[in-house]
Amino acid sequence: MMNSILFGRRSTADQVLAGIDLTGRRILVTGCNSGLGLATMNALAANGATVIGLARTLQSASQACTAASPHCIPIACDLTDLNSIAAALAAIHSLAIPLDAVVANAGVANLPDLQTRYGVEMQFLTNHIGHFMLVNGLADLLHDGSGRVVIVSSRSGTGRDSREGIMFDNLDGRHFYDPATFYAQSKLANALFAKELARRLGDRGIAVNSVDPGSARTRLSKGFLARLFMKSADQAAATQALLAASPLAAGITGEYWRDCKISQDHALLDDAALATRLWEVSQEIVDRQLAGRQPLLQAA
C-alpha cells in the first residue's frame, strides 16, 4: 500500500483526503484552534467527519469548531494542567461515542525561560506528559481493528545527534536548561511514546504512528526569511491527516512519518528499553499528581 501513496512535501491536508467520505467518523484533534491542528480539523470536517476539537480554553475550541462545522464538538483541555486533562477525559467519555482516531497535535516550542510544573519542565509537560495522559485515557474509546493514533513529533527531536536520549535526571531543568534542547527532548519523547503505544495496542489492531510535520508557518515560527521556506499549515498538516483518516495508511503502525512517507531518522526510536522507561517514568509523574484515580493503560 505504501507504493500507492503519491503525496509528498507540498501536498495539503485537503489533497490527501480528497474524495474520502468521512461521514460517521469521529476524530479527536488537540490544538484545534490554530496552526496544524486547525488545518487538520478543517480538512477532516470538510470531508464529513465529526471532530472533537480540544484547545486550552473552551472559548478557543468553540470558535474554531463553529467555524469548521456544526458537527464539531469543542472541549477545553489545558495540557499543562493534569486536572484539566482529567476533566476533558470525563467530558469526552460522557459523550458515549467511540473514536476512530486521535491526533495528538498541540504543543509549545522553545520557551525562553525555564518553567516547571509538577516538577517537570513545561515543554516536556505540555508536549509529552499531557498527551501521554490524554491519549491513554482515550484508548478504551478507540475501535478495535481500525482505530488510529497520530502523535506529532518533530525532526528536531528525532534527527538530533544526542547521546542523552531522555534526560531522566534533569526533567525539571535543575542541572541546566536550554530551550532548543528541551524542546527536542519533548519531541523525541513523542516519537518514543508512539512506538511503545503501538506495541501495547497491537493486540487490539489499533495503528499508532508519529509524524514530523516539517517546519510550518504557524504562530510558533519566527523570522521572515525562515518563514519563506516553510510549509503552509495546510501542507504541514497533510501527513497527520493522511494517517488519521486515509485508507492508504490502514494497518500501518509503529512508524515515524515525514512528507506522507515512512522515514527513518533516529536509532533511539528502536530502543525498546528507553521507550519502556519513558512510559514508566511518565506514568509515575501522572499517577503521583492524580493519586487515587483509575490507573492509565498498563503494560501489555
Buried (B, 14 or more C-beta within 10 A) or exposed (E): EEEEBEBEBEBBBBBBBEEBEBEEBBBBBBBBBBBBBBBBBBBBBBBBBBBBBBBBBBEBBBBBBEEBBEEBBBBBBBBBBBEBBBBBBEBBEEBEEEBBBBBBBBBBBBBEEBBBBBEBBBBBBBBBBBBBBBBBBBBEBBBEEBBBBBBBBBBBBBBBEBEBBBBEEBBBBEEEBEBEBBBBBBBBBBBBBBBBBBBBBBEBBBBBBBBBBBBBBBEBBEEEEEEEEBBBBBBBBBBBBBBBBBEBBEEBBBBBBBBBBEBEBBEBBEBEEBBBBBBEBBBEBBBEBBEEEEEBBEEE
